[in-house]
Structures are given as structure tokens and as C-alpha cells.
């Protein structure tokens, strides 16, 4: 079977490469000629472990190709996946401009039955809107189906998530469309992957509800961590005691500087906007969003209270990306925390294994943060030890593996004063204090 993927961003490229690995013939389409040329050479526009090998292998074997022309993908494909961005507008809602533009363009090339699949995260009701747009712009009358097939890919482990997912959600109004989608995912039946087959509106909401629940779980454990610090409790033991209850589960009960990335902040805002449009109050999600913003401010207070006035202080920051094994810095806690530190007069010596410059941050769509980190007060360093050199304090922001085994004696020697702020609770407090550090973590006294 031939399928088309419109959009070669994170979701589109991972989806296309993984479907090709399933044995399908995949055409990935993008208007960015420079990106398509690079992909044809095997150059991946973002960091995702294992994706470059997967793309190169399937291109070489002829199952994966890239083009800027949407017509070829439409003509050769039975199913066409829309995987373009739905960025957050100023009011928090999802901007569907790119999705709607793709729908109009698809309609102009359809000359037979097609299954149009939304892989992008879209508000409830988008499926029906796409049906109207495509029907209006068809050059000749032809049958088609709309399907919602939301993605649940975690950055840093996206290939594993696609190949061995917790579930596959298919929202459709047609038995024929469901059969075609089931056929596409046929290899997953061998590993007994659960399939959730429902209507389009329910499938659209499942993605928003899932991400908003995860965001709520993170905000909850962060608030518990702040309470633990006041009452002398250990958040790790609290989380363990909670997580062993199968009704709760241990995942996402890890305290830190707050959630970030391309999904949770955007999807919680969009869901709140959807609810507002339907006169429904989502108080829990609203509180989770506000708690996340407060958590970042709480981390700055932690640093300020320990160091005193920040003006003239030099702070080493390890980790810029919002989580390990990705170069994604969208809504990363590090950006807002660093911006605040700089605004209060601190100088920053930063290191991240993948994020190497302010220009890289600006190109990723974080223009404001890019400008802030491009100031002379922020220096990007060559490694962890270069960042620590002469700093008044070190802040461990992202738990990359190479930060889990730092040469602590060397770090202590390089620091001007031995303040160590472990915002991911990587190290053992007693060990750090025995080594002479003024050690601060999250939710552990």
C-alpha cells in the first residue's frame, strides 16, 4: 500500500519512516525545498535517537521518498496523513491555518477515493471542518473519508512509541476507513496492541485529555514537592508510596522545574480554549497550568534565597532542552528560568549536549528566548566543566545521562562557591553534602 505524509516535522517524519519500516511505500511532502533536499541526503532536521538510521535504510530500500509536490503523493496514495503544525495562538487556541491549507490543496488533486487522516493535534470538530473544506474545493466529485488518528510520540523515544505503542486510536465514521487504517497498522496486531475505534470527535478529544492529564500529574507532584520541603518530608518516598497504588501509577510523578516541550503547554492551553468556547469550566486543568508557571518562579526563588542578590553572580546551567534525548526547547523551563536570572543581573554559562547556541533556539521558534540567551550575559560552553569554571553556582536543569555521572570533585574545584541546584533530583543529598556542596534539590530537605 502507498501512503502520503504531508509535513516532515517531528510527527510527520517519524510517522513516515516508521510506516516505511512496516513495509509500506511512503511519500513525505513538505514545501520547504531546503529541508527536502537535506532529507534526500539523509540529513534529519531535528534530533531523535535512531531516526537517521531508519530514514536512510528505508530511502535506500525504496520505501521512503521525499518531495515538495503534493500531487504525486495524492495520486499514488490511498491514505494521506496531515502532519503539519498547529501552533498556539495568542489566546491559547490551536491555529489550524496549515491544516486547512493542506485540505484545500489535497482537494485540488483528488480524483478517486482517499482516506484523509489527521495526525496533527487538532481541536474537537476539526474533522467535520476538513470534510467541508475538501468537499468545497474538489475539482470533480469523488468519495473520501476523514479519520482522526492522534499521535502519542514521546520525544527521545518516538520510534519505540510508534513500533510498540500503548494504544492506537482511530476515529472514523466509515467501516471502510477503519478497515484501511487497521490494515496500515497490521504489524501491531502481532504484539496485541490495543485499538480504540471510535467516532472522530472522541478521537480528537482523547489526545487533548491524555496530555492534559499528564500535565496535571506533573503539576500535582511539583506542588507536593514544595510542601515536602516545608514539612520535612521526602517527595521521592511520597511519589513511591503513591505510585505503588495501581489506580495512580508511578509515571510522571517526578518533581522538577515544571513541564515544557511542544505538547503539554500547547495542548492544555488549547483544551482550556475549547472548553471556554463550549461554556465548560475545566478548573483542574486551569490550576495545573498556573501551577506549572509558578513552579518555574519557585525554582528562581530557590536560587535567589540561597545566593542572595543575583546581580553580578555567575551561574552554570547544565541542560537547555526541555527533556533528555531531544533538541526541543519549545516552552522549556530552562528558557524562562535563565531569562529571569539574566533579568536580575546574573551571568550564565550554559551547556547542553545538543542545544549549542542562541541562534539554534531562535530557529526553533523561540525568538524571544533566543534574543535573551543571545546577550553577552549568556555564554554557551563546550562541556559541563567549562560551564562550571568560575561560577558561583551550578544548576542542573535537564537530566541528560552525561550529567548523571559528573566528576563531582572536579566540579567543586572549578566552582567559585560550591552551590549545586539539582532541579531533577539526580544526586543523593547526603553524598553531595559530604563532598562539601551546598546542595539544593526539589522536595527533599
C-alpha positions in Angstrom: 0.0 0.0 0.0 1.1 3.6 -0.7 0.5 6.4 1.7 1.3 10.1 1.8 2.5 12.2 4.7 2.0 15.9 4.4 4.6 17.7 6.7 8.1 16.5 7.6 8.3 17.9 11.1 8.7 15.7 14.1 5.4 13.8 13.9 5.3 13.6 10.1 8.9 12.3 9.6 8.7 9.8 12.5 5.4 8.6 11.2 6.6 8.3 7.6 9.8 6.5 8.5 8.1 4.0 10.8 5.3 3.2 8.3 8.0 2.6 5.8 9.7 0.2 8.3 6.3 -1.6 8.4 6.8 -2.3 4.7 4.5 0.4 3.3 5.6 2.7 0.5 5.6 6.3 1.9 5.9 9.7 0.2 6.6 12.5 2.5 5.8 16.0 1.3 7.0 19.4 2.5 7.0 22.9 0.9 10.5 23.6 2.3 12.8 22.7 -0.6 15.9 23.0 1.5 14.6 20.5 4.1 13.5 18.1 1.4 17.0 18.2 -0.3 18.6 17.5 3.1 16.2 14.6 3.8 17.0 13.0 0.5 20.7 13.0 1.6 19.7 11.5 5.0 20.1 14.7 7.0 17.5 14.9 9.7 16.3 18.5 10.7 16.0 17.6 14.4 17.5 15.3 17.0 15.7 12.0 17.6 17.7 8.9 18.6 17.7 6.2 15.8 15.7 8.2 13.3 18.6 9.0 10.9 19.4 5.3 10.5 15.7 4.5 10.0 15.3 7.1 7.3 18.5 6.2 5.5 17.6 2.5 5.5 14.1 2.9 4.1 15.2 5.5 1.5 17.9 3.1 0.3 15.3 0.2 0.1 13.0 2.4 -1.9 10.1 2.5 0.5 10.5 6.1 1.6 10.8 9.2 -0.6 10.6 12.9 -0.2 9.1 15.6 -2.5 7.8 19.1 -2.5 5.0 18.2 -4.9 1.8 17.2 -3.1 0.1 16.0 -6.4 2.3 12.9 -6.7 1.6 11.8 -3.1 -2.1 12.3 -3.6 -2.2 10.4 -6.9 -0.2 7.4 -5.6 -1.7 7.1 -2.1 -4.9 5.6 -0.7 -4.3 7.2 2.7 -2.9 10.7 3.2 -1.8 11.8 6.6 -1.9 15.5 7.6 1.0 16.1 10.0 1.6 19.9 9.8 1.9 22.2 12.8 -1.0 23.6 14.8 0.9 26.3 16.8 -0.6 28.1 19.7 -2.3 31.4 19.1 -2.1 34.3 21.5 -5.4 33.3 23.1 -4.2 29.7 23.7 -6.2 28.1 20.8 -4.7 25.9 18.1 -4.0 27.7 14.8 -5.5 25.5 12.1 -4.2 27.6 9.1 -1.7 25.0 7.9 -4.1 22.1 8.3 -6.8 23.9 6.4 -4.3 25.0 3.6 -3.3 21.3 3.2 -7.0 20.3 3.0 -7.6 22.8 0.2 -4.6 21.6 -1.7 -5.4 17.9 -1.3 -8.9 18.6 -2.7 -7.5 20.1 -5.9 -5.6 16.8 -6.7 -8.1 14.1 -5.6 -9.5 12.1 -8.4 -10.6 9.0 -6.5 -11.5 7.6 -3.1 -9.0 8.7 -0.4 -8.7 8.4 3.4 -7.7 11.8 4.8 -6.1 11.3 8.2 -5.4 14.0 10.8 -2.2 13.1 12.6 -1.7 16.7 13.8 -3.2 17.5 17.2 -6.4 19.4 16.3 -9.4 20.7 18.3 -12.7 18.8 18.5 -14.7 19.4 15.4 -11.7 19.7 13.0 -12.7 16.5 11.2 -16.0 17.9 10.2 -14.4 21.2 9.2 -12.0 19.4 7.0 -14.8 17.5 5.4 -16.5 20.8 4.5 -13.3 22.3 3.1 -12.4 19.3 1.0 -16.0 19.0 -0.4 -16.0 22.7 -1.3 -12.7 22.6 -3.2 -12.9 19.3 -5.0 -12.4 19.7 -8.8 -14.6 16.7 -9.5 -17.0 14.8 -7.3 -15.3 11.9 -5.5 -15.8 10.0 -2.3 -13.4 10.3 0.6 -13.3 9.6 4.4 -11.9 11.7 7.2 -10.1 9.9 10.1 -8.6 11.1 13.3 -5.5 9.2 14.3 -3.8 11.2 17.0 -0.1 10.6 17.8 1.3 9.7 21.2 5.0 10.0 20.5 7.4 11.0 23.3 10.4 13.0 22.1 13.5 10.9 22.7 11.7 7.6 22.3 9.4 8.2 19.4 10.4 5.2 17.3 9.8 2.8 20.2 6.4 4.6 20.8 5.4 4.1 17.2 6.6 0.5 16.9 5.3 -0.6 20.3 2.5 1.8 21.3 0.3 1.7 24.4 -2.7 2.0 22.0 -3.8 3.1 18.6 -6.7 5.5 18.4 -8.8 5.5 15.2 -11.7 7.9 14.9 -13.9 7.4 11.8 -17.5 7.3 10.6 -16.9 4.7 7.9 -16.2 1.0 8.3 -14.2 1.1 5.1 -11.9 3.8 6.6 -11.5 1.8 9.8 -10.5 -1.3 7.8 -7.9 0.6 5.8 -6.4 2.1 8.9 -6.4 -1.3 10.6 -4.5 -2.7 7.6 -1.9 0.1 7.9 -1.2 -0.8 11.5 -1.4 -4.6 10.9 2.1 -5.4 12.3 0.9 -4.1 15.7 -1.7 -6.9 15.9 1.2 -9.4 16.4 2.1 -7.7 19.6 -1.5 -7.4 20.7 -1.6 -3.6 20.7 -5.0 -2.3 21.9 -7.0 -0.5 19.3 -9.5 2.2 20.3 -12.0 2.6 17.4 -14.5 5.5 18.0 -16.0 8.5 16.3 -13.9 11.4 15.1 -14.8 13.8 17.8 -13.9 11.4 20.6 -10.6 10.5 19.0 -9.7 14.2 18.7 -10.5 14.8 22.4 -8.5 11.7 23.6 -5.2 13.4 22.6 -6.0 16.6 24.5 -7.4 14.8 27.5 -4.3 12.5 27.7 -1.8 15.3 27.6 -3.7 17.5 30.0 -4.0 14.6 32.5 -0.2 14.1 32.3 0.4 17.8 32.8 -1.9 17.7 35.8 0.0 14.8 37.3 3.3 16.7 36.9 1.9 19.9 38.4 0.4 17.9 41.3 3.7 16.2 42.2 5.6 19.5 42.0 3.1 21.1 44.4 3.6 18.1 46.8 7.4 18.6 46.5 7.1 22.2 47.6 5.0 21.1 50.6 7.6 18.4 51.4 10.3 21.0 51.7 8.3 22.9 54.3 7.2 19.9 56.4 10.4 17.8 56.2 9.1 15.0 54.0 10.8 13.3 51.1 9.0 13.7 47.8 10.6 10.6 46.3 9.1 8.4 49.1 5.8 10.2 48.7 5.8 9.5 45.0 6.8 5.9 45.5 4.0 5.4 48.1 1.5 7.0 45.7 2.8 5.2 42.6 2.5 1.7 44.0 -1.2 2.3 44.1 -2.2 0.8 40.7 -5.0 3.3 40.4 -2.4 6.1 40.3 0.8 4.6 38.8 4.3 5.8 39.2 4.9 7.5 35.8 5.0 11.3 35.7 5.4 11.6 39.5 8.8 13.1 39.2 9.3 16.6 40.6 11.3 19.2 38.8 11.1 22.8 37.3 7.8 22.1 35.5 6.7 20.6 32.2 7.6 22.0 28.8 8.0 20.9 25.2 5.8 21.1 22.1 2.8 19.2 23.5 1.8 19.7 27.1 1.8 23.5 27.3 0.2 23.9 23.9 -2.5 21.2 24.4 -3.5 22.3 27.9 -4.0 25.8 26.6 -5.9 24.6 23.6 -8.2 22.4 25.7 -9.0 25.3 28.0 -9.9 27.3 25.0 -12.1 24.5 23.5 -13.9 24.3 26.9 -14.4 28.1 27.1 -16.0 28.1 23.6 -18.5 25.5 24.8 -19.1 27.2 28.2 -17.5 24.4 30.2 -15.1 25.2 33.1 -12.0 23.0 33.4 -10.8 24.1 36.8 -8.4 21.3 37.4 -6.5 21.8 34.1 -6.5 25.6 34.6 -4.9 25.1 38.0 -2.3 22.7 36.5 -1.3 25.3 34.0 -1.0 28.0 36.7 0.9 25.6 39.0 3.4 24.9 36.2 4.1 28.6 35.7 4.5 29.1 39.5 6.9 26.1 39.6 9.4 27.9 37.3 9.2 31.0 39.5 9.7 28.8 42.6 13.0 27.5 41.1 14.3 31.0 40.7 13.3 31.8 44.3 15.2 28.7 45.5 18.3 30.0 43.7 17.8 33.6 44.9 17.2 32.7 48.5 20.4 30.6 48.6 22.7 33.0 46.8 21.2 36.3 47.9 21.2 39.1 45.3 21.7 37.7 41.8 23.3 40.8 40.3 26.9 40.1 39.4 26.6 36.3 40.1 27.7 33.8 37.5 25.6 30.7 37.3 26.4 27.5 35.3 23.3 25.9 33.7 23.5 22.2 32.6 20.7 21.4 30.1 18.7 23.6 27.9 16.3 21.2 26.1 13.0 20.5 27.9 13.9 16.8 28.4 16.9 14.5 27.6 17.4 12.9 24.2 15.8 15.8 22.2 16.8 19.2 20.9 13.3 20.6 21.5 13.4 23.8 23.5 9.8 24.9 23.0 8.4 26.1 26.3 11.4 24.6 28.0 11.6 25.5 31.7 15.3 26.4 31.2 14.4 29.3 28.9 12.1 31.2 31.3 14.4 30.5 34.3 17.5 31.7 32.5 15.7 34.8 31.2 14.6 35.6 34.8 18.2 35.1 36.1 19.6 37.3 33.4 17.0 40.0 34.0 18.0 40.0 37.7 21.6 40.7 36.7 23.2 37.2 36.7 25.6 35.9 34.1 25.0 32.4 32.6 27.5 29.8 31.5 25.3 27.2 29.7 26.0 23.7 28.3 23.6 21.3 26.6 24.8 18.2 24.5 22.5 19.2 21.6 21.4 22.8 22.0 24.6 24.8 21.3 23.7 28.4 20.6 21.1 31.2 20.9 20.7 31.1 17.1 19.6 27.4 17.4 17.0 28.5 19.9 15.7 31.3 17.7 15.5 29.0 14.6 13.4 26.5 16.7 10.7 29.2 17.0 11.7 30.6 20.4 12.6 34.1 19.2 12.2 35.9 22.5 14.2 33.3 24.4 16.8 33.3 21.6 17.3 37.1 21.9 17.6 36.8 25.7 20.1 34.0 25.5 22.0 35.8 22.8 23.0 38.6 25.1 26.6 38.9 26.3 25.4 37.8 29.8 25.0 34.3 28.4 27.9 32.1 27.2 27.5 28.7 25.7 30.3 26.4 26.9 32.0 23.4 25.4 31.2 21.0 28.2 29.9 20.7 31.8 33.3 21.5 33.3 33.8 24.5 31.1 30.4 25.8 32.2 31.3 25.3 35.9 34.6 27.2 35.7 34.5 30.3 37.9 30.7 30.1 38.5 29.1 30.9 41.8 26.6 28.1 41.5 25.7 25.2 39.2 22.1 24.5 38.2 21.3 21.0 36.8 18.3 21.8 34.6 17.9 18.7 32.3 18.7 15.1 33.3 20.8 14.1 30.3 22.7 10.9 31.1 26.1 12.6 30.9 25.0 14.9 33.8 24.2 11.9 36.0 27.9 11.0 36.5 29.7 14.3 36.8 33.2 14.3 38.3 31.9 16.0 41.4 35.3 16.7 43.0 36.4 18.4 39.7 33.1 20.4 39.6 33.6 21.6 43.2 37.2 22.7 42.4 36.0 24.6 39.3 33.1 26.4 41.1 33.9 29.7 42.9 31.4 28.7 45.6 30.0 25.1 45.9 26.3 25.8 45.4 24.7 23.0 43.5 21.0 23.3 42.5 19.7 19.8 41.3 16.3 20.6 39.8 15.9 17.0 38.6 17.0 15.3 41.9 19.7 13.3 40.1 22.1 13.2 43.0 22.0 11.9 46.6 21.8 14.8 49.1 23.9 13.2 51.8 26.7 12.3 49.3 26.7 15.8 47.9 26.9 17.4 51.3 29.7 15.0 52.4 31.6 16.3 49.3 31.2 19.8 50.6 28.5 21.1 48.3 25.7 23.5 49.4 23.2 21.2 47.8 19.5 22.0 46.9 17.0 19.7 45.3 13.2 19.6 44.7 11.1 18.2 47.5 13.9 16.8 49.6 15.1 18.5 52.8 
